[in-house]
Structures are given as structure tokens and as C-alpha cells.
Amino acid sequence: MLPALRPPNPSRDAPATGDSDTMDDLEVRLPPRPITQPPASSLHICLAKALGKRDANGSVLLDAKYVDLLLELLANNERMIHWLEATIDQLNAKVNPLVERMAEFEKLLKTGLKPAPAPGKSFASANLTNSFHASSTRPGIVHAPTTRPPPKQVLALLKPKRVITHSNPANTTLKDIPSAVLVQKANETLLGLEAQVDGEYVAVRGVSKLPSGDVSFYTKNKAHQKWLMDNKHVWSKVVHPDLEATPGTYSVMAHGVPKSFDIGRPTNLALLASKNNFQATDLAWVRWMVSDETLTKKAGSLVLAFTNKDLAYRVEKSGIFLNYDYHRTEQFKPWPPQCFKCLRMGHFGKWCREPARCAKCAGTHTTNECPKGIGGVKSMPLQEGMAREETPPLSMIDTTFETLVHPPYHSLVHSPSQSSLSSNPLPDPTSILRQDLASASTHPRLDPNSLSLIQLNCHVQKSVTLSLLNSALSFDFLLLQEPWINSINLCPPQHQAWRVFAAYEHSPTCWNERHKAVIYVRCSIPSKAIRLLEGGSQNMVGVEVTQTGKVFRLLNIYNPPSSFSLVDELKSWLTTFYSLQQAVVISMDANLHHGHWNPPGTRKTEPEARTLLSTLSLSGFWMVSPKHVPMFYSSKGRGSTIDLVWANFLGSKLVRSASVSCDNFGSDHQAILVQLLVDKPIPTYHWRQPLWSELDGTKQEQIAAKLRTMAAETHTDSTVQVEQLTSFLIHAQRELGRRVQSNQAKAKPWWCRRTLDPVLRERNRARRWMLLAKSQEAFECYRQWNDYFLSLVDSLKRRSWRRLLEDPAAGDLYRVLRFSLKSAGGEVLPLKDPGGTIVHNKHKQAELLFKGTSVTNVAIDLSDVPADLLVQFVSYPPVSTKEVAAAIRRISPKKAPGIDGLANKLLKSLYEPLLDTLTNLYNNILLQSSFPAPWKIAVTTIIRKHGKPDYTNPSAY
């Protein structure tokens, strides 16, 4: 719409003023109004033309196209006005600081210079805490930027979203169609469907074809993506016949529905819909739970699949009415699908393009075509890459993998074999317990190349805790509940092979407040690969591990047996810090009983156990530790399954096996061993010089014997003799040295997580905004936050340096001296040749430096030097071993080695065996009058001469 016209300025009489006042009055200096009017806009022309054609009664008739044109011109005019306003704001933002600085400058000229501020405290004395929190009154304070980047929700709208649509595996014609054709066809289809979100038409911006054969459609933002996902079954077939899509369903489970209700009759479904205010067409399907269908009960659970999400949510909250009876409802979450063709998790067999795998014999055929039959197959426990002859019998497979297929998922598919199985009598609970104990007590052979962990409750016993730290060196993670704690410093025990992690949010002040859940990580895993998670407490701690391209989280929990307070705390942690996109493994001493994991004969169930199972199930977790296996025995000999290991879908894909060990390290609990499908880090090593005062005597004797053998050999070429001796001494120095494992993680004592981590998150979010929006405001926001982060880093470094100077430790004096001395070197600037031309080529620069540092262009008078004789014989006396011994004694032991890296201390350590070898070598050089080629190589270091005015001159080095 057009902006409102501004009313004219009120007329006023200009008083009689002087010349100075006239110059200050802007209205007096305005030029006269121009006679020529500016050209009218297209909107004014169209309005004038439309209003000029009136009927006799003064009305104006406009057709639909003309109205659309006027609306489009109005929108264009509004955008132009907004652009002008933004331009004025930008100009004001640039001019206002200049005006303020000019005003300050004028004020300074009138009032004079400001007095010098009083000197403040030193930086080191003013910062005595571990975090950087400056007061607002301190001079030189670093202020945080006022402009903040948008939140994550706004940034997510700026990123293009995609919708993946399956394609028919039987047809491969879709891959030959160009992407431009698919984009054009999709946009035409969406335009025909009048697909709009908030008045904006939904459009496809690009298409990519995945290696699996599926097609990914890219759209503008998340709102358009949601529309495409909800209506994928409507537009996909119109775009191409090979695209497959079914409408999304939202399942609700109704409890206590009479079994007399026949879901096969459409009239019953119509009656159910009419009694609950929805249409029968809103139901995609209705099915009984198989576990309820096979049992002879009068009522069961019914699963209703709706096509409308809002309707499903309403039914979930309100319940349903059937035959004047009320039935409670809840959301039904099926577990991740498992393919009946390749046996993998995460997709259905309808879209599977992988080769078939048999669940019975692991052959390359489907399970229903197995020549051995499918008797006894209840789940798909096979791992990837398992050969047919290596497949163990089904009864020997670890019980962990039986939980990968959730019973409700199988309940949606009726199997004829289930009715026959239900008719068989239930086995004896004692035999079940015997089989579970036999399968759980067998210690699986741990893969030395994969990560593994062990969970155990130490029951606050020092012997158990130290036994684990000293004996469980084949594991990479120790998840301990109730470990022994040092009563003096209230800290878990330290060990040179382990790093200990406890919740930093909890600081114990007495024995009762000690940490009851800790995680030990092997030192072979780099410290940079471990991050302590937020939200920990006295009874909960978690770490995030990044290893070989995989990221997973380990959570260790101890649930107090009296209060069971960790159930609510875990629920809060999952709500705040958990995401389904993260692989999570939870290890806990739950101290709870439930029929889902109780051993046979135990019927005890706490209400908190139901809450725990419901909370973890709704978050996508299931048990990966063996069920129904006693892990703790009371004083009366009664077994309980209270130590549990859970994993979500991504976490279960990283779990190879989980079993109960027969070795409990002296604890009253049984240990749970978990093998992960994550490779161990490959250690890297670097060589360090040997400790010359503690050399290995055996190695010294072997080196001396080899040197004596080399001294007895005769050589005609001194160069070959030098090369052999040098290579042998280099090898000997490495044998005497130490191989140390490298750790790429550098310690930063000045880093303050409390100060820098929030700023770093804001800086990274500003960077994402800059990359997505590419606007001037986003660029300025990132610049401010990046400068603020760098200034904080500089301040923290200075504070750490001042503290080091105030109270240095014993080993810090060398660091202080090293960093306080000025560097004598410096980079070589581009040099000038004798003609004054700048030279950038390194070879030419080296030639100029050689001439400038090693060549002297001075005339030498050789008139008083006698001429050389034509024939001159020089006789050198042979070099003796005493001369070589004296030369070795004179060399400085701390002098830097040459280009070969041989330390002078090595020559002094091998003093006696080297005498004969070096004596023969020097005499051979004098006899042949040839200097060895390896000794003609030198390393020249170019150093700036101090105080030179021009460092482009080669003579200044």
C-alpha cells in the first residue's frame, strides 16, 4: 500500500536575523521548487488511467487482471519503500558515529584535554579466580557484542531442506532422466495442486539421485519440506510413475477394547469414527496387537493408524468411546523396522536393494526359501559379514540381539507359526535360567582391535576398585558405580593407565556427598577425543567419544536404592540434552525390578521401574544387556537383575555383543562386558634421544662389536666408508633411544571453559548465519563475535603468563627464559638484486644471500707471494689413535648435531670402539687425497643483522 502523505509544514514568519543565523537556518538555504515535475510511477499512471474512466454515476469498473496488476504494483512499491528505509538506516548507522565523534572533538576543544587516568592494578593481581569475569569499572574491559545471531530455529529456516522419495527397485529408468526435467515436472505438479504455505507457493529448487536409486528433492525451508512430506503420496506419482510413496500414519493404541469388536467390518469402523467425531477415511488401518490376539482374553489393545497428525494427537489425549465405554489411549511407537530380505535395521524389505541374507543359515537367499526350513527362527540376530560356516546355532547367539526386534513390531504382522507355538506348553523356568546362565557366563573373546567397556558396582571397596584399575587393562572404558573414594580429598583413585571423569557440576564436601558414578578411559585414547557431558550429578556422569569417524556417548548412572531419585533426573537429562541423532549407551545400576528383565521366579516390580521403562522406551532405548540373568545375589542367595545396559537405535548399531562375565573382581555384583563396533585408535610414536647416563649395557656391547668389525674391513673409497659408518651410527642412536607414543592433544592451561565455551557457541552460530544469509548484518555480527572471542583468548593468555611470572614452578623457568628472549632470526624479506629489482624466486634469493654474506669483492695484492712449483710433494704423518681420542674428548657434549642428527654424546659414549674406525677413515682420506662427499654438505642459517635500515639488501643478513 502507498505510504500516508505527510502534512505540509505549518507556515511561520521568519524573524529578522543576521548573516550567521541565516546560514544556520536550513529552510532559508533551500533552493526553489523545480518547475519540471518528476516522472510518475507506474502505479500512479495506472491509478490515474483507471480513475479517469468513470461511469455516469461516478463508479469505476475494473477486471480481475487489472486488479492483479494493481496489487502487484502496490507490493513492488512497498518493497521499494522498505529498501529505501533500510538504506537510510544504513546511512544513519554510518553517519551517526561520525557525528558523535565530531561532537566529542568540539567538546574537547572547548574544555581542553582530559586528565590522565590513575594507574590501576596489574593484570595478574586483578585476576585471581579461574574464570575471566571483569568488572564494569576496570579500564580496558572487553565488552560483549550487543548484536546476537539468530537462534537455531531461525538458522534452520535458512538452510535448504530435502525430501527423499523411494523409487521402484524393479525399474531403473528414473536414473536416466535429467534433474532439470524432474524439477520442472515437480514444480508444474505443485502449481497444479496449488501447494501453498502461508500464502507462498511450494517449489522444488533442485533434485539429486542417491546411490540407492532414491530421489532427493530440495526445497526452500522447513515449512515447504513439511508440506512435501505430508503430501508425498499425492504429488510423487504425478512427477514420475516409478516414485513410490505412502501417506504417513500416526498410531494410537487403545487399551481394554472388547475382543468381540470385529475390525474387519466397515460398519464397526464407521460406528467407532462417528462416536469419536472423525471420519472412517481418516483411518489408514486398524489392527489388534498380536500378543493380545493370540491369547484367549476378553479384551485387548487396538492400534489405530490415523493419516492426520492433529487428529491422532486429539484421540491420544482424549481417549475413545465404544459402545458407551471409555477406553484409555496412548501414543504407539513401533521400534525401528527390520528388513526381512537383508536382515538389516532401518528400512523395509519393499525398498531393499541389498543382497538377500537368510536368518537360518546366513546364505544368499531369503529366509522363507531356506532349504533347511525356517523352524526355530524368531528374530534376525545375524551380524554383517558373518559367513555361513561361521554362523553359530541360534541357541548360542548372545541374548543381546534378541532385543533388536521389538514384540509390538512383530505384532503388526500375523505369522501362522505363532498359533502353533502358543499351543506348546511353556518351558520350565529352571531350564530357562540354566540356559541363560550358560550363555551369559561364557566370556566372549574380545577383539583387540575394537573398543570395549566393562560395567561393575564396586560397593565402595578399595580392593575391588584397584583390582579393576590394575587388571582390566584389556578394556578401554570402565563404568563404575559406587567406586572407592579417597576419604581425604574425596576424589576417585588415580592411575597412570586411566583418565578418570566425574561430573564437574558436583563438588563433594563430605563423605556422604562423594561421587557414586565415574568413568575411566584408557590413556591410549587421545584426550581430545573425550568430552565430558553436561548435566551430570553425584550419581550420573557421561562422556562423548569421537573415534575413527564415529561419535557416541556413554552414560553411567547409579540409582540410590532408597529414593530412586535418578529416574526423574534421567528423564530431565533426556529432555534437555538427548537427541535421537546421537548414538547413546546407558549403563546403570538401577536397583529396580521389573518383569521385563527379572530372572524367572521373581515377581517384584516397583512403580519407579515402570517409569524407567516407559521413559527409556519413549526415547528410543532398549536393553542390550542379557535379560533374566541374575547379576546380584542377596545374603539369602536370591538373585536379581538390577545392572542394566541400554542403547538407542544408533547406539545399538555400535554394540557388537553384551554379556555377563564370571569374573567380578571381588565384588558382590557381576560385571557386564560390552564389545563395540568401533576400531581402537592406531597409536603413533616418535623417537626421543636416549638417556645417556642410563644406556643399555647389552646394546652397547653389540654396537661396539659391530664397530670393531667395521674397523677391520678395508675400503678403497672414503665416501662409501663414511656413508656406512654414518648410517650405522644413526641406527645405533635410535636403538639406544626411546620410542614414545605421541599425543596430539595439546594442553592449554589458559583455556577457561566457563568463559570461552559460551562465547565460542555464539561465534559459531554467527558464522553459520553469515554463511547462510550472506548479508551485511550477518557479516558484521560474525566480525564482532570473532573479535570478542580473540580478545578474550588474548586476555586469558596474558593472565596465565602473569601468573607464571609471579609464581613459576620448578620446570617452568626454562619456558619463561625461552619465551622472554628475543628471537635472533626472522623471515627473509624479498631481496633486491644489484639492479634494484625485487627478487621473489628462492634460488635467486639464495644466490644473492651467498654473494652478500660469503663473497668479498676486494682487490688482493699477490705480488709478494712466490709462484707455485710445477711439482710439489706434501707428506702428512699418519693420524694416530691418541689424536682421535683427544679430538673426541675436546668436543662439546651439548653442541647441536649436524645434518645427520648424530649427537656428540653418542661419540663420547662409544669412545673406545670408535677410535680404530675413525683412525682408519682419516688415514684413508689423507692417502687418497679426497674429501668424502657426505661431509661437504652444510646447513646455512640466515640471520638478520640487528639495526639495519633496509632488509631487502642481501648484505643485511
Secondary structure as UniProt FT lines:
FT   HELIX           19..24
FT   TURN            26..29
FT   HELIX           42..52
FT   TURN            56..57
FT   HELIX           64..111
FT   HELIX           123..126
FT   TURN            136..137
FT   TURN            139..140
FT   HELIX           152..158
FT   STRAND          161..167
FT   TURN            169..170
FT   HELIX           173..176
FT   HELIX           179..192
FT   TURN            193..194
FT   STRAND          196..197
FT   TURN            198..199
FT   STRAND          200..201
FT   STRAND          204..209
FT   TURN            211..212
FT   STRAND          215..219
FT   HELIX           222..230
FT   HELIX           232..239
FT   TURN            241..242
FT   STRAND          243..244
FT   STRAND          250..258
FT   TURN            259..260
FT   TURN            263..264
FT   HELIX           266..275
FT   TURN            276..277
FT   HELIX           280..282
FT   STRAND          283..288
FT   HELIX           290..293
FT   STRAND          299..306
FT   HELIX           309..318
FT   STRAND          320..322
FT   TURN            323..324
FT   STRAND          325..327
FT   STRAND          329..331
FT   TURN            340..342
FT   HELIX           349..351
FT   TURN            359..361
FT   HELIX           367..369
FT   TURN            371..372
FT   TURN            375..376
FT   TURN            384..385
FT   TURN            389..390
FT   HELIX           394..396
FT   HELIX           399..404
FT   HELIX           407..411
FT   HELIX           416..423
FT   HELIX           429..441
FT   TURN            448..449
FT   STRAND          450..457
FT   TURN            459..460
FT   HELIX           462..471
FT   TURN            473..474
FT   STRAND          477..481
FT   TURN            487..489
FT   TURN            496..497
FT   STRAND          498..501
FT   TURN            504..505
FT   HELIX           511..513
FT   STRAND          517..522
FT   TURN            523..524
FT   HELIX           527..529
FT   STRAND          530..532
FT   TURN            538..539
FT   STRAND          540..547
FT   TURN            548..549
FT   STRAND          550..558
FT   TURN            561..563
FT   HELIX           566..577
FT   TURN            580..581
FT   STRAND          583..589
FT   TURN            595..597
FT   TURN            600..601
FT   HELIX           607..618
FT   TURN            619..620
FT   STRAND          622..623
FT   STRAND          632..633
FT   TURN            635..636
FT   STRAND          639..640
FT   STRAND          643..647
FT   HELIX           649..652
FT   TURN            653..654
FT   STRAND          655..660
FT   TURN            665..666
FT   STRAND          672..679
FT   STRAND          685..688
FT   HELIX           692..694
FT   HELIX           697..712
FT   HELIX           718..736
FT   STRAND          738..741
FT   TURN            749..750
FT   HELIX           753..773
FT   HELIX           776..806
FT   HELIX           810..812
FT   HELIX           813..820
FT   STRAND          831..832
FT   TURN            834..835
FT   STRAND          838..839
FT   HELIX           842..854
FT   TURN            863..864
FT   HELIX           881..890
FT   TURN            893..894
FT   TURN            899..900
FT   HELIX           904..909
FT   HELIX           911..928
FT   HELIX           933..936
FT   TURN            946..947
FT   TURN            951..952
FT   HELIX           954..956
//
